[in-house]
Amino acid sequence: MATHPGMTINGHGIVTVGKTIDEATINAIYMERTAKMEHAARQMGFEGVTIEHEEMLEYNRSKMAEQGRSISRPKTNHSDEWRDYRRKIERGQPWNRGWT
């Protein structure tokens, strides 16, 4: 899997990894959310990223680099979100943030 936090195995499901169990679990939650969003987008006609979109993204990246702004994502501390989910489960609260 190299540097990737997860992958889908056709016909079997997903596999996620992380430095800790909580990070691997949060990666699985993120993968599920992303899959649901992509499914909804495809239901509305999204067919994938176009060449024009890729060019626009590259243009924006180069403009940000010229301005000296960071274009990398900040590192996420998954433990905070893990604790939030654990507390919700302990209290008997819904923990899926409305994604069912």
C-alpha positions as CSV (number, residue, x, y, z in Angstrom):
1,M,0.0,0.0,0.0
2,A,3.1,2.2,0.2
3,T,2.1,5.6,1.5
4,H,-1.7,5.1,1.0
5,P,-3.9,4.9,4.1
6,G,-6.4,2.5,2.5
7,M,-7.5,0.6,-0.6
8,T,-10.6,-1.1,-2.0
9,I,-10.4,-4.8,-3.0
10,N,-13.1,-5.4,-5.6
11,G,-15.6,-8.0,-4.3
12,H,-14.2,-8.0,-0.8
13,G,-14.3,-4.5,0.7
14,I,-11.7,-2.1,2.1
15,V,-8.4,-2.4,3.9
16,T,-7.0,0.5,5.9
17,V,-3.8,1.1,7.8
18,G,-2.5,3.6,10.3
19,K,0.2,4.2,12.9
20,T,-2.4,3.3,15.5
21,I,-5.7,1.4,15.6
22,D,-7.6,4.7,16.0
23,E,-6.0,6.1,12.9
24,A,-6.7,3.0,10.8
25,T,-10.4,3.1,12.0
26,I,-10.7,6.8,11.2
27,N,-9.2,6.1,7.7
28,A,-12.0,3.5,7.2
29,I,-14.6,6.0,8.2
30,Y,-13.2,8.6,5.8
31,M,-13.1,6.0,3.0
32,E,-16.8,5.2,3.6
33,R,-17.8,8.9,3.6
34,T,-15.9,9.5,0.4
35,A,-17.5,6.5,-1.3
36,K,-21.0,7.8,-0.3
37,M,-20.2,11.3,-1.6
38,E,-18.9,9.9,-4.9
39,H,-21.9,7.7,-5.3
40,A,-24.2,10.7,-4.7
41,A,-22.3,12.8,-7.2
42,R,-22.5,10.1,-9.8
43,Q,-26.2,9.8,-9.3
44,M,-26.4,13.5,-10.2
45,G,-24.3,13.0,-13.4
46,F,-20.7,13.4,-12.3
47,E,-18.5,11.3,-14.6
48,G,-15.1,12.1,-13.2
49,V,-12.6,14.9,-13.2
50,T,-12.1,16.4,-16.6
51,I,-8.9,17.6,-18.2
52,E,-10.2,21.2,-17.8
53,H,-10.6,20.6,-14.1
54,E,-7.1,19.2,-13.7
55,E,-5.7,22.2,-15.6
56,M,-7.6,24.6,-13.3
57,L,-6.2,22.7,-10.2
58,E,-2.7,22.9,-11.5
59,Y,-3.1,26.6,-12.3
60,N,-4.3,27.2,-8.7
61,R,-1.4,25.2,-7.3
62,S,1.1,27.3,-9.2
63,K,-0.5,30.6,-8.2
64,M,-0.4,29.5,-4.5
65,A,3.2,28.5,-4.9
66,E,4.0,31.9,-6.4
67,Q,2.4,33.6,-3.5
68,G,4.5,31.4,-1.1
69,R,1.4,29.7,0.3
70,S,1.6,26.1,1.4
71,I,-0.3,23.7,-0.8
72,S,0.1,20.7,1.3
73,R,-2.6,19.6,3.8
74,P,-1.8,19.9,7.5
75,K,-1.3,16.6,9.4
76,T,-4.4,15.5,11.2
77,N,-4.4,14.2,14.7
78,H,-6.8,11.3,14.4
79,S,-6.9,10.7,18.1
80,D,-9.1,13.7,18.8
81,E,-11.8,12.4,16.4
82,W,-11.4,8.9,17.7
83,R,-12.1,10.1,21.3
84,D,-15.1,12.0,20.0
85,Y,-16.6,8.8,18.4
86,R,-15.8,6.7,21.5
87,R,-17.6,9.2,23.8
88,K,-20.6,9.2,21.5
89,I,-20.8,5.4,21.6
90,E,-20.4,5.4,25.4
91,R,-23.3,7.8,25.7
92,G,-25.5,5.9,23.3
93,Q,-25.5,8.8,20.8
94,P,-25.5,8.4,17.0
95,W,-21.9,8.5,15.8
96,N,-22.3,8.4,12.0
97,R,-22.7,12.2,11.5
98,G,-25.9,11.6,9.6
99,W,-24.3,9.4,7.0
100,T,-26.3,6.1,7.0
